[in-house]
Amino acid sequence: MSWIGGQRGLEGSIVRASDIPLRRLALRSLRSTDRSIHLVLDPIRLAVSVPQAAAILARLRPAAIFTTGGYVAIPVLIAARPMGIPTVLWEGNVVPGRSVRATARLASVVAVSFPETGAALAVPADRCYLTGTPIRDLGTVDPDAARARFGVPPGDRLLLVFGGSQAVRRFNAAVAEALPRLVERVHVVHVTGDAGYAGALADREALPAERRDRYRPYPFLGAEMTDALVAADLIVGRAGSSTLAEATALGKPLIVVPYPHAAGHQRANARRLVESGAGRLVADEAFDAAALLDAAGLLDDPQAHARMSAAARGLGRPGAAAAVAELVLAVAERRPFPDRDALDRRSREAAA
C-alpha cells in the first residue's frame, strides 16, 4: 500500500505515523480560493503533477487506486486511465466538489454516501454504488466502560460538543456562556481545539466545586473520540460526512451546525439528516448559548430522543468501509462488481 498526497494538510503526519509510504505531488492538497499568487501557481502545479503521478504509478504498478476525489486526485486519475489501472472514487457529500465532478467519469466505479450524489456526477448508474461513509469500527467499545472513562454515572446524561478544526470558536463561546446552566442538567465533553483549551480550563475552575467533574474539556480527542461518541447521549457538531456517518451508525441524535463555507456542502448534508428525523439543524450564525441550552433540552424529552435515535439508526451504515473495500477488491482482481443489493446490506451491517 502507498499513499499519494500533496504538499500540505494533515496527511504528512498522519500517513507517516501509520507507516504507509507517502509520495508527494507538486500540487498542494487543498486548492486556493483566495486571491493570491497561488491562483496562478496552482494550475502550474497541477500540470506538473500529471506526469509526476504517471511516473509514480509506472513505478508502483498498483492493482487498483482508491481516492476520495480531492484536488490531489485529479492528476492521479488522469494518469491512471491510459495506463489501465482501475480506480474507485468515493464521494461523501450530498453535493460533490468541483474536482470530483470533473474526474468522476475517469473512475472505474464510484461509491457515494448519499443517493442524490450519484445523479449529480453524471456517471452511468451501473458504475455508481451507495455505500455510505467509511468510518472507524465503533462496535468494539463497551458503552458502560466508555461512560465510566468520562466520569458519567449510570442514569446521567452526556452531551458531546465538537466543532471540528474549522470555526470552532463559535462552539467554544457558546459552551463558555452556557456552561454553568449546562452542568446543572448534563455532563459535557467538549473538544475545544488547541486555542480554546486554556479558556475552557479556566471556565471549568470557575464552576462550583461539586460541578467541575461534569465538564471535561479536551484540546483534541484522537483514539478517545470513539469512546466519546459511544458514551454520548446527544452530539452537537458540524455536518461533515464522517461526523454524520459515525453518529448515525451509533444511533445518536445530532444537533447539526453546518460549517457555513466550503460551497455549502455541509448544509446539504445536514438537510438530509434533518429531513430523515435524525437531527435538528441550527444555522452557524444562530448558534449561541441559548441555542445550545435549547438543544440540550432534547435530553429532557425521552420520547423525542428515542424517535431521533431510531431515525439515526435507520440511516446508519456501519459497514460502509467493508462495502467500499469489496468494490476495491473487485476492480483490483478484475472481477465483476458486487451485487448491488448485497453490497447495500453489507454497508448496513456492523463490522464483523
VENFEN-V482593 format. One record per pair of residues at least 4 apart in sequence whose ideal C-beta (glycine too) atoms are under 6 Angstrom apart, sorted by the first residue. I is the first residue (numbers start at 1). J is the second residue. If there is no record, write none. Layout:
i=I j=J
i=I j=J
//
This chain:
i=1 j=20
i=2 j=21
i=2 j=60
i=3 j=15
i=3 j=20
i=3 j=22
i=4 j=23
i=4 j=76
i=5 j=11
i=5 j=22
i=5 j=24
i=5 j=72
i=6 j=25
i=6 j=27
i=6 j=28
i=6 j=29
i=6 j=72
i=7 j=28
i=8 j=28
i=8 j=29
i=9 j=29
i=10 j=14
i=11 j=15
i=15 j=20
i=15 j=22
i=16 j=22
i=23 j=56
i=25 j=49
i=25 j=52
i=26 j=45
i=26 j=48
i=26 j=49
i=26 j=52
i=27 j=45
i=27 j=46
i=27 j=49
i=29 j=72
i=31 j=71
i=32 j=38
i=32 j=39
i=32 j=42
i=37 j=41
i=38 j=42
i=41 j=45
i=49 j=53
i=49 j=75
i=50 j=75
i=50 j=78
i=50 j=79
i=53 j=75
i=53 j=76
i=53 j=79
i=54 j=79
i=57 j=79
i=57 j=83
i=63 j=332
i=64 j=86
i=64 j=328
i=64 j=331
i=64 j=332
i=65 j=80
i=65 j=85
i=65 j=87
i=66 j=88
i=66 j=328
i=67 j=73
i=67 j=89
i=68 j=90
i=69 j=73
i=69 j=89
i=69 j=91
i=69 j=100
i=71 j=99
i=73 j=77
i=74 j=99
i=74 j=103
i=75 j=79
i=77 j=87
i=77 j=103
i=77 j=106
i=80 j=85
i=80 j=87
i=81 j=106
i=86 j=108
i=86 j=331
i=87 j=107
i=87 j=108
i=88 j=109
i=88 j=327
i=88 j=328
i=88 j=331
i=89 j=104
i=89 j=107
i=89 j=110
i=90 j=111
i=90 j=324
i=91 j=96
i=91 j=100
i=91 j=112
i=91 j=117
i=92 j=113
i=92 j=133
i=92 j=241
i=93 j=241
i=93 j=265
i=93 j=269
i=94 j=114
i=94 j=116
i=94 j=117
i=94 j=268
i=94 j=269
i=94 j=272
i=95 j=265
i=95 j=268
i=96 j=100
i=96 j=101
i=96 j=117
i=96 j=120
i=96 j=121
i=100 j=104
i=104 j=110
i=104 j=121
i=104 j=123
i=105 j=123
i=108 j=331
i=109 j=127
i=109 j=327
i=110 j=123
i=110 j=128
i=111 j=129
i=111 j=131
i=111 j=324
i=111 j=327
i=112 j=117
i=112 j=118
i=112 j=130
i=113 j=132
i=113 j=133
i=113 j=241
i=114 j=272
i=115 j=130
i=118 j=128
i=123 j=127
i=123 j=128
i=129 j=343
i=131 j=320
i=131 j=323
i=131 j=324
i=131 j=347
i=132 j=317
i=132 j=320
i=132 j=347
i=133 j=241
i=133 j=242
i=133 j=245
i=133 j=320
i=134 j=320
i=134 j=321
i=134 j=324
i=135 j=245
i=135 j=246
i=137 j=351
i=138 j=249
i=138 j=250
i=139 j=350
i=139 j=351
i=141 j=146
i=141 j=226
i=141 j=227
i=141 j=230
i=143 j=230
i=146 j=227
i=146 j=230
i=146 j=231
i=147 j=152
i=147 j=231
i=149 j=227
i=150 j=189
i=150 j=216
i=150 j=231
i=151 j=213
i=152 j=156
i=152 j=158
i=152 j=187
i=156 j=187
i=157 j=186
i=157 j=233
i=157 j=299
i=158 j=187
i=158 j=231
i=158 j=232
i=158 j=233
i=159 j=186
i=159 j=188
i=159 j=234
i=159 j=296
i=160 j=189
i=160 j=228
i=160 j=232
i=160 j=235
i=161 j=175
i=161 j=190
i=161 j=236
i=162 j=191
i=162 j=237
i=163 j=168
i=163 j=171
i=164 j=238
i=166 j=259
i=168 j=193
i=170 j=287
i=172 j=192
i=172 j=196
i=174 j=287
i=174 j=288
i=174 j=289
i=174 j=292
i=175 j=179
i=175 j=190
i=176 j=203
i=177 j=289
i=178 j=182
i=178 j=289
i=178 j=292
i=178 j=293
i=179 j=203
i=182 j=188
i=183 j=211
i=183 j=214
i=183 j=215
i=186 j=296
i=187 j=214
i=188 j=215
i=189 j=216
i=189 j=228
i=190 j=217
i=191 j=218
i=191 j=221
i=192 j=196
i=192 j=197
i=192 j=200
i=192 j=217
i=192 j=219
i=194 j=219
i=196 j=200
i=197 j=219
i=200 j=217
i=204 j=212
i=204 j=215
i=207 j=211
i=207 j=212
i=221 j=225
i=221 j=228
i=227 j=231
i=229 j=246
i=229 j=250
i=233 j=299
i=234 j=253
i=234 j=298
i=234 j=299
i=235 j=247
i=235 j=252
i=235 j=254
i=236 j=255
i=237 j=243
i=238 j=243
i=238 j=259
i=239 j=256
i=239 j=258
i=239 j=266
i=239 j=269
i=239 j=270
i=244 j=269
i=244 j=273
i=247 j=252
i=247 j=254
i=248 j=312
i=248 j=315
i=248 j=316
i=249 j=316
i=249 j=318
i=251 j=309
i=251 j=312
i=251 j=313
i=252 j=312
i=253 j=308
i=253 j=309
i=254 j=279
i=255 j=280
i=255 j=295
i=256 j=270
i=256 j=273
i=256 j=279
i=256 j=281
i=257 j=282
i=257 j=284
i=257 j=287
i=258 j=266
i=258 j=267
i=258 j=270
i=259 j=266
i=260 j=284
i=270 j=281
i=271 j=275
i=273 j=278
i=273 j=279
i=274 j=279
i=274 j=281
i=276 j=311
i=276 j=315
i=277 j=311
i=278 j=308
i=278 j=311
i=278 j=312
i=278 j=315
i=282 j=286
i=282 j=287
i=282 j=291
i=286 j=291
i=287 j=291
i=298 j=305
i=317 j=347
i=317 j=348
i=318 j=350
i=319 j=323
i=319 j=346
i=319 j=347
i=319 j=349
i=320 j=347
i=322 j=346
i=323 j=343
i=323 j=346
i=323 j=347
i=326 j=338
i=329 j=333
i=330 j=335
i=330 j=337
i=338 j=342
i=338 j=343
//
